[in-house]
Amino acid sequence: MKKTTIIAALACSLMLSSCTFLDNLANNLSSIANLANCEYSLQNVSNVSVAGVNVRNVASGQISATDVIMLASAITSKKVPLALNVNIGVKNPTDRNALLTTMDWALDVASREFATGATNQNHTINAKKTTTVPLGVSTDLYQIFSSSGVEALKTFASSFTKEGTSSQLGLRIRPSVSVAGQTIKSPSYIQIMKPAAATSTGSTPKPTGASLVR
C-alpha cells in the first residue's frame, strides 16, 4: 500500500513538473512571438569618445591642442579606442510581455562591418509600453587610421554631431531570447544607426518588426 502511495505521489509530482515546464515553454514561445512584433528605434547616443577625446568638443568646434595631442598619441601608441553608449527604444504594441535576453551588436565604420559584440542583460518589454535598453559599444579603430594619420582621425571625430551620431558610423542589433535553455537569435540584424552609404555586410532590414521565428 505504501509503495502504491509513493508511486502515485511521484507520478503526480512528475505530471505537475511537466505541466510547469510546458507552461513556461508556452510563455517563452509567446514572448518570442511578441518580440517579433516589437519596434526598435534609436533614442539617444551619449558619452562618445575617440581616443579619450569627447566628440562633443570636436562637433562644437572646441577641439583643443590637448585633444589633438591625444589623437596623435593614440596613433603613435597603436590604440584608438572608440566608446559610446546607445539607448535603444523597444516598443511592444501587443497585449503580452516580450522577453529580451541577449542582444548582439555590429558596428559599421565607413560602410563596412568593423566590430561585433553582445550584451547579456535580461529585459522584459511590457505590453503596450516602450522600454529603454542601454547598449555600451567599444572597439579599437587603430587599423582604420594607422596609415592615414591624425588628420583623418580628426576628420572622423568631426563627423559626429552633438547628438552623438556620425555619418560614418552605423550600428545594427540582433535581439535574442532563451527558451528551455536554448538561445534563439533573430535571423537578421536590425539597423539602428545608418552610415551615409549603407553598403555594410549582413542583412539590414528596417528597424521594425524583426522576425525571430519563421
Rosetta blueprint (number, residue, H / E / L):
1 M L
2 K H
3 K H
4 T H
5 T H
6 I H
7 I H
8 A H
9 A H
10 L H
11 A H
12 C H
13 S H
14 L H
15 M H
16 L H
17 S H
18 S H
19 C H
20 T H
21 F H
22 L H
23 D H
24 N H
25 L H
26 A H
27 N H
28 N H
29 L H
30 S H
31 S H
32 I H
33 A H
34 N H
35 L H
36 A H
37 N H
38 C L
39 E E
40 Y E
41 S E
42 L E
43 Q E
44 N E
45 V E
46 S E
47 N E
48 V E
49 S E
50 V E
51 A L
52 G L
53 V E
54 N E
55 V H
56 R H
57 N H
58 V H
59 A H
60 S L
61 G L
62 Q L
63 I L
64 S L
65 A H
66 T H
67 D H
68 V H
69 I H
70 M H
71 L H
72 A H
73 S H
74 A H
75 I H
76 T H
77 S H
78 K L
79 K L
80 V L
81 P E
82 L E
83 A E
84 L E
85 N E
86 V E
87 N E
88 I E
89 G E
90 V E
91 K E
92 N E
93 P L
94 T L
95 D L
96 R L
97 N L
98 A E
99 L E
100 L E
101 T L
102 T E
103 M E
104 D E
105 W E
106 A E
107 L E
108 D E
109 V E
110 A L
111 S L
112 R E
113 E E
114 F E
115 A E
116 T E
117 G E
118 A E
119 T E
120 N L
121 Q L
122 N L
123 H E
124 T E
125 I E
126 N L
127 A L
128 K L
129 K E
130 T E
131 T E
132 T E
133 V E
134 P E
135 L E
136 G E
137 V E
138 S E
139 T E
140 D E
141 L L
142 Y H
143 Q H
144 I H
145 F H
146 S L
147 S L
148 S L
149 G H
150 V H
151 E H
152 A H
153 L H
154 K H
155 T H
156 F H
157 A H
158 S H
159 S L
160 F E
161 T L
162 K L
163 E L
164 G L
165 T L
166 S E
167 S L
168 Q L
169 L E
170 G E
171 L E
172 R E
173 I E
174 R E
175 P E
176 S E
177 V E
178 S E
179 V E
180 A L
181 G L
182 Q E
183 T E
184 I E
185 K E
186 S L
187 P L
188 S L
189 Y L
190 I E
191 Q E
192 I E
193 M E
194 K L
195 P L
196 A L
197 A L
198 A L
199 T L
200 S L
201 T L
202 G L
203 S L
204 T L
205 P L
206 K L
207 P L
208 T E
209 G L
210 A L
211 S L
212 L L
213 V L
214 R L
